[in-house]
Amino acid sequence: MQDPQSYFQKHSLFMCDGLYLSQHAEHNGVRVITSERFPDLIMLHYREDCVFDNTWPTFAKMCRGLIVDMKNQDVVAWPLEKFFNLDQQPETSYEILKYRKDFEISEKLDGSMLISFINPADGQLYLTTKGSFEAEHSKVGTELARNHPYFHRIFEYAESGTLMFELIDSRFRIVIDYKKKGYELGLYLIGYRTREGRLCTYSEVHELAKELGVGCPNTYQFDSLDVLLAKTKDLPLTEEGFVIRYSDGLLVKVKGAAYLRAHRFISHLSDKNILLAVSEGVEDPFIEICPDEFRDEVSEKIAYFKHRKLDLLNQCYKYFAEAPKENGRKIFALWVNANVKSSLRGCMFQLMDCKPLKDKDLYDIISKTEKPSVETRI
């Protein structure tokens, strides 16, 4: 792993008032983020096309909220680099990792990641998200840190490295309602990197969190990757998953299937995904985790789709009752083609073959005929 300071110097990225950096970022899938509040600083974060194309140049992986002081030619915050799900990259392949025993396991929190940095211009501590200096999460996190009883210790560690927190706050909830799980509002330490670039182990992060008086994700012991995967398969909706940290610093995400479905539902809260949730029979828990301001609307939409399914079912049985069935399949087919709308003809032949109509098939008909909107509400 190359440290960002050396990378910048090797590629002359501090030169020409940031021109070289802009060109290098453009060619390597990285966004350059600036702020009027911090005129000498830039934040670097990989672009969405890296995610969509699953193409990850070294520089893009390095830039996951990296903060650089261009005036003094110094990296002021080096957070966690981009890390991947199991089997997403060659180095995270199950076949490569299944025999390794040199790992720690941490709970993956579903909050808002915040990165610490000291602004050289005013010597003050700030926390920021990995994509914007101006996010509301950043303001809340900065205030929590500055008003913390152990602020002086937080400041000292931020001076000598990069603290990484997860902000748990119901205002910024994504999927999981941590208040119901007993988590207090606040900062939870998820990582620390020293100025020299060493990423602390989870046991070290746990001890540091106690020293700073902040929360910390739970850690677990599993005998093997297979045991962890078996556990992940059965995780409830209220658990996102785990992060595996290997002794060489490799980080790997393993997320629960229930959480992934819920995240898809919440982060893309559209009529199409509401219908998908209904067709999969998982709408009830999703209503519970739905943001309050959308809950009534989502409940009404779910009720609508269920009503439409029953309406289609009744139409099918009505048509089938009227259809001539005693004179052979050909006469039946001619009648169906002449009297039944095309979207329901397949259902007629299922009933003719004494096969029950499945809810999922009826919801598929609704999806194809009504084409529910993909526009998201959030």
N, C-alpha and C positions, 0 to 999 in steps of 0.2 A: 504494500500500500504506500503510495507516494503522498507526502504531506502537501497541502495546498500552497504553503509558502514557497517550497522548492519548485512546485509546478509553475507558479506564477513567474518566478525568476527564470526558469528554464525556457519558458515560452514568451518572455518579455511582455507579460500582460500588464505590468505596471506602467509601461511606456506610452508615449504619445497621447497623454490625457485620456486614457481609456479607449482609444480607437482600436488598438490591437485586441483589447479584451472584448469589445463589442463584436469585432469580426470573428474572433475565436469562439465566442459564445454562440453566435448565429450558426456557425458551421458544426457545432457540437451539441445542439439541442438544448441550449440553456437560455433562460430569461435573465436580463439584467434589471434589477428592481431598485429604484431610487426613491428618496423622500426629501422634501424641503426641510424637514426637521433635522435631518442628518446629512448635510450637503457633501461631506467628505466620504460618506460610507455608501457602499453598494451591497445589495444582497443578490445572491445567485441561486437560481432554482431551476431544475430541469423542466423542459416544456412537455406539454401533454402528448406531443407526437412521439416522444420517447416511449411513453406508456402504450400508446395505440400500436406503434410499430414494434414494440419490444426490442428496440435498438438502443444500446446503452454505451456510448463512448465513455472513456475513463473520466473525462471532465464532467459529463452529465451526472454520473454516479456520485462524484465528489460534491456536487452542488445540490444540496438538500437543505437550503437555508444558510449556506455559507455566507459570512459577512466579512467584508474586506474594507480596510481603511486605505483608500487610494492615495490620499495626501501623504501619509506616512509610510505607504507601501508595506502594510502589515495586515495579516489575517487576525481579526479580533474575535471571531466565533467560528468554531469548527464543530458543528453538531454531528449527529449520526449520519453516515453516508446512506445512500439509497440501499435498502436491503429488500430481499425478495421472498415470495412464498415458496414453500416446498415444491420442487419440480418446475419452477418458473424459469430457472437458469441452469446451465450445465453444472455449476458448482453447488447448486441446491438440490440436485437430483437425489431422489430417495435411494437409488441403487448405490450412490457414492456414500451417502450419509448413514445408511441403515446399520452399519457395524460400528460406527464411532460411539465411544462412551464418554468422551471428554467434553461434556456439555453441562450448562446450567439452564434452567427453565424459569421464565418469568411470565406472570400474567400479562396479557396485552390489554391495556386500558383504552377505552373508547372515548377519550376526551379530546382536548385541543393541545397539540404539542407546542411548547414555548421554549425559546432559546435565549440564554443569557448573554449579554455583552455589555462592556463598559464603553461608553461613547467618549473617545479621546478629547472631543471639543469641550465637554463640560465635566468629565470625570464621574458621570452619574451612571448607575446601573439601570438597564432596561431589559425587559423580556419582550420577545417578538415571536410571531408565528413564522413558519418557514416560507411563507409566500407573500407577506406584506408587512411593512413597518407600521401601517396605519390601522390594522384590524382592531376591532373592539376587544377581542380576546387579549391582545397585547397590552392594552391600557389596564384591563382588569388584573392581568398577571403582574404587571409592573407595580401596581398599587399594593397588591397582596405581598409582594416581596419587600417593598420599601417599608411597609408597616409591620412587618413580621418581627416578633421579639428577638429573633436571632439574625436580624438583617446584617449586622456587622460580619458574621461568619459567612453568610451567603455572598456578601460583597467580596470578601477575601478569596473565596473559591472562584468567583467569577473573574477576579483579576488574574488568577493563575491558571485558568482553563475555561471550559464551556460547560455550564450546567444545563441539563435538559429536563424539562418538567412536562407533565401532563396536567392541564388545567381541568378540574372537574367542576362544572358549573351548569346547573339546569338550563340556564339561558342559552347555552351553546350545545345542548345535548344533540347527539347524532342518532344513536339507536338506544343505548342502554340508559335506564334511569338509575343512576348510582345512588341517589337518595334512598331509594327503596332497598338498596343493598347495604345501607349503613355507612356509605362513604360521605364524609363531610365535604362541603365546598372548600376548595383550596388547591394548593400545588402539591403534586406527587412527583418525587424525583425518579426519573426513569434512566438517567445516564449521566456520566461525567467524563469529559476528556481533558487530560492535562494539556498544558501549553505545548509539551513535547510530542503530543499526539497519542498518548496511551489511553485506551478506553478502559475504564474501570470494570471489573467483574461485577456480577449482580450482588455477590456477598459484600463487596466493597461499597457498592451503591447503597445497600441496606444500612450499613454502618454510618455512611455519610448522611443519609436521610435522618437518622436518629440524632446525629450531631447538629444538623441544621434545624431540627424540630419540624420537619415536614413529613408528609406521608410517603409511602413507597409501595409499588405493586407487590402482590404476593409472589413468593417463589415456591417451586415445587421440586420434588425428586421423582424421577422416572428411571427405571432400569434400562430402558431402550427406547429408540424412536418408535418401534411398533407399539409399545405400551402407551406412549403419548398419543399416537394416532388413534388408537382404540378409545382413549379417553375423549379426544377431540370430537370423534364421531357422535358421541352422546351428549355433547355440551348443550345446555339449555340456551334459549334465546338471550338470557341475561349474561352470557359469557361470550366475549369476542373470540378468545383463543389464547395462544401462547407465542412467546418469542424464545427461540433457542439461541443460546450464545455458546459457540465452540471456543476451545482454548486458544485457537489462532485468531480469534476476533470475528469469525464469520457469524452473521446473524441471519436467522431464517424464521419467517412467519408461518404459523400453522393456525388457520382460522376454522371455527366451527361452522358446519353447514347451515344450522339454523340462523346464526348471526349473519352469514353471507346473504341469505334470502331476505332477512329483515333489512339489511343495509341497502340492498337493491330496491326494496320497497320504499324505504324512507327517503333515500337520496335521489330517487327518481319517482317521486310520488305523482304518478300520472294515472289516468283512467285505464290505460293499457296494463300497467303493473298492478293496479287494484284488481282488475279482472283476472290477471294471472294468479294472484294470491288466492282469490276465490276458487279458481279452478283447481288449485293445489290443495285446497282445504285448510289453509293456514291463516285465514283472514282474522280470526278472533284474537290471537295474541298480537297481531299487527295493529289492530285497533287500539290495544292497550298502550303500545309504545308510540303510537302516532302523536305528533305534537298537538297540544290542546287546541290550537287555533284551526286545525284541519280535521279534528276528530269527527264532528257532526257531519261535515261534508263527505268524508270518507265512508262513514257509516251509512249515509243515505245512498251513496253510490254502490256500496256492497249490497244493500237491500234491493236496489234497482236491478243489479245483475242477477240476483237470486230469483227475483220476480220474473225477469225475462226468461230465465231457464225453465221455470215452471210453466210459463206461457207456451214456450216451444214444445215442452213435453206434452201438454194438453192438446196442442195443435196436431202433434204427431199421432196421438191415440185417436183423435177425432177423425183424421184422414184415414187411418187404418181401419176404423170401424166402418167407414163408408165404402172402402175399396172392395171390389169383387175379388174374392180369394178362392172361390170354389171352382173356377174354370181354368186353373193353371196359371203358371208364372207369367206367360206371355201376355195374357189378358190383363193380369194385375199390373204388369210393367207399362202397358199402353195407357191404362187408366191413371197410373201415378204420373207419367210424363205429361198427361193432358190436364191434370187437376191439382198437382202438388207443386209448390214453389221449388225451384231447383236446389236450394240450400237444405231442404228437408227430405229429398228423395232417397238419399242414402239411408236415412233413418227408417223409411218405409220397408226397405229390403231387409234391414236388420230385424224388424218386427216380423216380417214374413218368414224369416229363418229362425224365429223363436229366440232371438238374442235380445237381452235387455238393453235399453238405451242408457249409456253412461253419462254421468253429469259432465265429465271432462269433454266429451264429444259435443254436448250441447253448448258448453261455454266456448268451444272452438268455433262453432257456428256463429255465435254472437260476435266473436272477435272478427271473423271474416266478413260478416254482413254489416255490422255497425261500425267497424274500424274505429275503436275507441282512441281518443286522443293520446298522443305521446308527450304532450306538453306537461312539464313538471310544475307542481305547485310551490316547490321550495327553491 
